[in-house]
Amino acid sequence: MYEKLTRQEIAQTVAQDIQEGWYVNLGIGMPTLVANYLPEGRDIILHTENGIVGMGPGDTSLPLDLDLINASKEPVTLIPGSSITDHVVSFSMMRGGHIDLTILGAFQVSAQGDLANWDTGHPDDIPAVGGAMDLVAGARRLYVTMEHVTKKGEPKIVEKCSYPLTGSGVVDRIYTDLAIIQFEQGAMHVIAMVAGLEFAQLQSMTAAKLILHRDCATLSTNRSS
């Protein structure tokens, strides 16, 4: 038996892997949770496409200030030395290669590292690309956070994306509620899995070939048994 990671646990796992000195953009949805779990004392500068460099997590003890929000329209704080810019400067950072890492959600990721995260093509959905195309083209690294399968149990990691692409061959690493998958030399390597999950089970929930890394680590939940 195995337990899936919660959204908070996925965000915490990603946060631990962000390196000292990186400028990091957090996309809407699950990626914004990463701000709550950055290691104390590690110098990481958070960027949000609506124009904040040096963003801190939201603080519910402070009065609501609608001028201080992230790309998900959630309240945030400012750290010492923060700056607020217009969209021209913010997008120049994104397009100009000044972002070390961007973290985005996804509808699908392909075996080639293609990302689809802005439109499912369903009639009732509202397409919302935002700055995602700019980020995947300009950031030095792209990590994706998502559930491993859809609510219907369909794989979100596929051989070829069926949804419109945000970028081709742009994903470096995927963090799901079951595993961490690293793109290396044109293949997907499983570098960590949740405790109790067999590789064969993970492969059965993935519509693309996976390779089990020889030093595959174990991801544990924060919940007591």
C-alpha positions in Angstrom: 0.0 0.0 0.0 1.1 3.5 -0.6 -0.1 7.1 0.2 -0.1 9.8 -2.4 1.6 13.1 -1.5 -0.8 16.0 -0.8 -0.5 19.2 -2.8 1.3 20.8 0.1 3.8 17.9 0.3 4.5 18.2 -3.4 5.2 21.9 -2.9 7.5 21.1 0.1 9.4 18.5 -2.0 10.0 21.0 -4.8 11.1 23.7 -2.3 13.8 21.5 -0.9 15.3 21.1 -4.3 15.6 24.9 -5.1 19.2 26.0 -4.9 20.9 28.9 -3.2 20.8 32.1 -5.1 18.2 31.1 -7.7 15.6 33.5 -9.0 12.4 31.5 -9.2 9.0 32.2 -10.8 6.0 30.4 -9.4 3.1 29.8 -11.7 -0.6 29.8 -10.7 -2.2 27.0 -8.7 -0.1 24.4 -6.9 3.3 26.2 -7.6 2.3 29.1 -5.4 2.4 26.8 -2.4 6.2 26.5 -2.8 6.6 29.9 -1.3 5.4 28.5 2.1 8.1 25.8 2.3 11.4 27.4 1.2 14.3 26.3 3.5 15.0 28.9 6.2 18.2 30.7 5.6 18.5 29.7 1.9 18.8 32.8 -0.3 16.0 32.3 -2.9 14.3 35.2 -4.7 10.8 34.7 -5.8 9.4 36.4 -9.0 5.8 36.7 -10.0 4.9 37.7 -13.6 2.6 40.5 -12.4 5.7 42.4 -11.3 7.1 41.5 -7.9 10.8 40.5 -7.4 11.4 39.4 -3.9 7.9 37.9 -3.0 7.2 36.4 0.3 4.4 34.0 1.4 1.0 35.4 2.4 0.5 36.3 6.0 -3.1 35.9 7.3 -2.3 38.0 10.4 -1.8 41.1 8.2 -4.7 43.2 6.8 -5.6 42.3 3.2 -3.8 44.5 0.7 -5.1 43.9 -2.9 -2.0 45.7 -4.2 0.1 42.9 -3.0 -1.0 39.7 -4.9 0.7 37.0 -6.9 -0.2 35.8 -10.4 -3.0 33.6 -8.8 -4.5 36.8 -7.2 -3.5 35.5 -3.8 -2.1 37.8 -1.0 1.6 37.8 -0.7 4.2 39.7 1.3 7.5 41.5 0.4 10.9 40.6 1.7 13.6 43.2 2.5 15.0 44.5 -0.8 11.9 43.6 -2.9 11.0 45.6 -5.9 7.7 46.1 -7.8 7.9 46.5 -11.6 5.6 47.0 -14.5 4.8 44.2 -16.8 7.4 45.3 -19.4 10.2 44.8 -16.9 8.7 41.7 -15.5 8.3 40.0 -18.9 11.8 41.2 -19.9 13.2 39.2 -17.0 11.2 36.2 -18.1 12.1 36.4 -21.8 15.7 37.5 -21.2 16.9 34.4 -19.4 17.1 36.0 -16.0 14.9 33.4 -14.3 16.8 30.4 -13.0 13.7 28.2 -12.5 10.0 28.4 -13.2 7.5 26.1 -11.6 4.3 25.5 -13.5 1.3 23.2 -13.3 0.3 21.0 -16.3 -2.6 19.2 -17.9 -0.1 17.0 -19.8 3.6 16.4 -20.2 4.9 14.3 -23.0 7.8 11.8 -23.2 9.8 14.5 -25.1 9.3 17.1 -22.4 6.5 19.0 -24.1 4.2 20.9 -21.8 0.5 21.5 -22.2 -0.9 23.7 -19.5 -3.2 26.3 -20.9 -6.0 24.7 -22.7 -7.7 21.3 -22.7 -9.8 22.1 -25.8 -13.0 21.3 -23.8 -15.9 23.6 -24.7 -16.6 24.5 -21.1 -13.0 25.4 -20.3 -11.6 28.9 -20.5 -8.1 29.0 -22.1 -5.6 30.9 -20.0 -2.0 31.0 -21.2 -1.0 34.1 -19.3 2.8 34.3 -19.3 3.5 30.6 -19.4 4.8 30.6 -23.0 7.2 33.4 -22.1 8.4 31.6 -19.1 9.0 28.2 -20.7 10.9 29.9 -23.5 13.0 32.1 -21.3 13.6 30.3 -18.0 16.8 28.3 -17.6 14.9 25.4 -16.0 11.3 24.2 -15.8 9.8 22.0 -13.0 6.2 20.8 -13.3 4.0 20.1 -10.3 0.8 18.0 -10.9 -1.2 15.0 -9.9 0.0 11.9 -11.7 -3.4 11.1 -13.2 -6.6 13.0 -13.8 -9.7 12.7 -11.7 -10.9 10.1 -14.1 -7.7 8.1 -13.6 -6.2 9.0 -17.0 -2.4 9.5 -17.3 -1.2 13.0 -17.4 2.3 11.9 -18.5 1.8 10.7 -22.1 3.7 9.7 -25.2 2.4 12.7 -27.1 0.3 15.6 -25.8 -3.2 15.8 -27.1 -3.8 19.3 -25.8 -2.3 22.5 -27.3 1.3 22.9 -26.4 2.8 25.7 -24.2 6.3 24.7 -25.2 8.2 21.9 -26.9 10.9 19.9 -25.1 11.0 22.4 -22.2 10.4 20.3 -19.1 13.4 19.3 -16.9 11.6 17.6 -14.0 8.1 16.5 -13.0 6.9 16.4 -9.4 3.7 14.4 -9.0 1.8 13.0 -6.0 3.6 9.7 -6.7 7.1 10.4 -8.0 9.8 12.7 -9.2 10.7 12.2 -12.8 13.9 13.7 -14.3 14.4 14.2 -18.1 17.9 13.0 -19.0 19.3 12.3 -22.5 15.9 12.1 -24.1 14.4 9.7 -21.5 12.3 9.9 -18.3 14.1 8.7 -15.2 12.2 8.0 -12.0 14.5 9.4 -9.3 12.0 9.1 -6.4 8.8 7.4 -5.6 6.4 7.4 -2.6 6.9 4.6 0.0 5.1 1.4 -0.9 4.7 2.1 -4.6 6.1 -0.5 -7.0 7.7 0.7 -10.2 5.4 -1.5 -12.2 2.4 0.3 -10.6 3.8 3.7 -11.5 4.4 2.6 -15.1 0.9 1.4 -15.4 -0.4 4.9 -14.5 2.0 6.5 -17.0 1.3 6.5 -20.8 5.0 6.8 -21.7 8.1 4.7 -21.0 9.8 5.3 -17.6 13.3 4.3 -16.5 13.9 3.5 -12.9 17.0 5.3 -11.7 19.5 3.0 -9.9 19.6 5.4 -6.9 15.8 6.0 -6.8 14.9 7.6 -3.5 11.8 7.2 -1.3 9.3 10.0 -0.8 7.6 9.9 2.5 4.5 11.8 3.6 4.4 14.0 6.7 1.4 12.1 8.1 1.8 9.7 11.0 0.7 6.1 10.3 
